[in-house]
């Protein structure tokens, strides 16, 4: 996959303030701010580069206030790295193409994976499935 790299100024010009803070500066949006995504079939794409990162079929209500998925749309479309901010050890999830911070993954999700990808809604752009 060809990587997308842009300057900080280019990302800032393309994204709104919250999307920039979350995706480029590893921020987190307040819980409950993006649970209004459609329930229709579709794909959740990276807001920065449009890469499909999660699918509606894998979404579940975790009760956390953030969109949650039990697996990525395609494993190669997301990457993970260790996050040791705030005196915690977590696993960060990012877009494999543009390195946008998407959220974190935890080992307390439903079967079949047992994973909970806890994703910032502002990092996603929903695309309905074409009919």
C-alpha positions as CSV (number, residue, x, y, z in Angstrom):
1,X,0.0,0.0,0.0
2,X,1.4,3.4,-1.0
3,X,1.7,5.7,2.1
4,X,0.2,9.2,2.1
5,X,2.3,11.8,3.8
6,X,1.5,15.5,4.1
7,X,2.9,18.4,6.1
8,X,1.3,19.4,9.3
9,X,0.0,22.5,7.6
10,X,-1.6,20.5,4.8
11,X,-3.4,18.3,7.3
12,X,-4.5,21.3,9.3
13,X,-6.0,22.9,6.1
14,X,-7.9,19.8,5.2
15,X,-9.4,18.8,8.5
16,X,-11.7,20.6,11.0
17,X,-10.2,21.4,14.4
18,X,-11.4,18.3,16.2
19,X,-10.5,15.8,13.4
20,X,-7.0,17.4,13.2
21,X,-6.6,17.1,17.0
22,X,-7.7,13.5,17.1
23,X,-6.1,12.1,13.9
24,X,-2.9,14.0,13.7
25,X,-2.2,14.9,17.4
26,X,-3.5,11.6,18.9
27,X,-6.3,13.2,20.8
28,X,-9.6,11.7,21.9
29,X,-13.1,13.1,21.4
30,X,-15.6,13.2,24.2
31,X,-17.6,9.9,24.6
32,X,-21.0,10.0,23.0
33,X,-20.3,12.6,20.4
34,X,-20.5,10.3,17.3
35,X,-23.0,7.6,18.0
36,X,-25.3,9.0,15.3
37,X,-23.8,7.0,12.4
38,X,-26.4,5.3,10.2
39,X,-27.3,1.7,10.9
40,X,-27.4,0.9,7.1
41,X,-24.8,-1.3,5.5
42,X,-21.6,0.6,4.6
43,X,-18.0,1.2,5.3
44,X,-16.2,3.5,7.7
45,X,-13.4,5.2,6.0
46,X,-10.4,7.1,7.4
47,X,-11.4,10.8,7.4
48,X,-7.9,11.8,6.4
49,X,-7.3,9.6,3.3
50,X,-10.5,7.6,2.6
51,X,-9.1,4.1,3.2
52,X,-11.8,1.7,4.3
53,X,-10.9,0.9,7.9
54,X,-14.1,-0.6,9.5
55,X,-17.3,-2.1,8.2
56,X,-20.8,-1.8,9.6
57,X,-21.1,-5.6,9.8
58,X,-18.4,-5.6,12.5
59,X,-19.9,-2.7,14.6
60,X,-21.4,-3.4,18.0
61,X,-22.7,-1.3,20.9
62,X,-20.0,-1.5,23.6
63,X,-21.8,1.0,25.9
64,X,-18.6,3.1,26.0
65,X,-19.8,6.1,24.0
66,X,-17.4,5.5,21.1
67,X,-18.0,3.5,17.9
68,X,-16.8,0.0,18.5
69,X,-15.9,-2.8,16.1
70,X,-14.7,-6.4,16.7
71,X,-12.4,-6.4,13.6
72,X,-11.1,-4.0,10.9
73,X,-12.6,-4.0,7.4
74,X,-9.3,-5.5,6.2
75,X,-6.4,-6.3,8.6
76,X,-3.9,-4.6,6.4
77,X,-5.8,-1.3,6.5
78,X,-5.1,-0.6,10.1
79,X,-1.9,-0.7,12.1
80,X,-1.3,-0.9,15.8
81,X,1.4,0.5,18.1
82,X,2.1,0.8,21.8
83,X,0.7,3.9,23.5
84,X,2.2,4.7,26.9
85,X,0.6,8.1,27.5
86,X,-1.0,9.0,30.7
87,X,0.9,6.3,32.7
88,X,-1.0,3.5,31.0
89,X,-0.1,0.9,28.4
90,X,-2.6,0.7,25.6
91,X,-2.6,-0.4,22.0
92,X,-3.2,2.4,19.5
93,X,-5.0,1.9,16.2
94,X,-4.0,3.9,13.2
95,X,-4.7,4.1,9.5
96,X,-2.1,2.0,7.6
97,X,-2.0,4.4,4.7
98,X,-1.7,7.9,6.3
99,X,-0.9,7.0,10.0
100,X,-4.0,8.9,11.3
101,X,-4.8,8.0,14.9
102,X,-8.1,6.3,15.0
103,X,-8.4,5.1,18.6
104,X,-7.4,2.0,20.6
105,X,-8.0,-1.7,20.7
106,X,-8.8,-3.6,23.9
107,X,-9.1,-7.4,24.6
108,X,-12.7,-7.2,26.0
109,X,-14.8,-7.4,22.9
110,X,-17.3,-9.9,21.6
111,X,-16.6,-13.2,19.8
112,X,-15.3,-14.2,17.3
113,X,-12.2,-12.0,17.9
114,X,-12.7,-11.0,21.6
115,X,-11.4,-7.5,20.5
116,X,-13.0,-4.1,20.9
117,X,-11.7,-1.5,18.5
118,X,-12.7,1.7,20.3
119,X,-12.6,4.3,17.6
120,X,-13.1,8.1,17.6
121,X,-16.1,8.9,15.4
122,X,-14.5,12.1,14.1
123,X,-11.7,9.9,12.6
124,X,-14.3,8.1,10.4
125,X,-16.4,9.0,7.4
126,X,-19.3,6.7,6.7
127,X,-19.9,5.6,3.1
128,X,-23.2,3.7,2.5
129,X,-22.9,0.5,0.6
130,X,-23.6,0.9,-3.1
131,X,-26.8,-0.9,-4.3
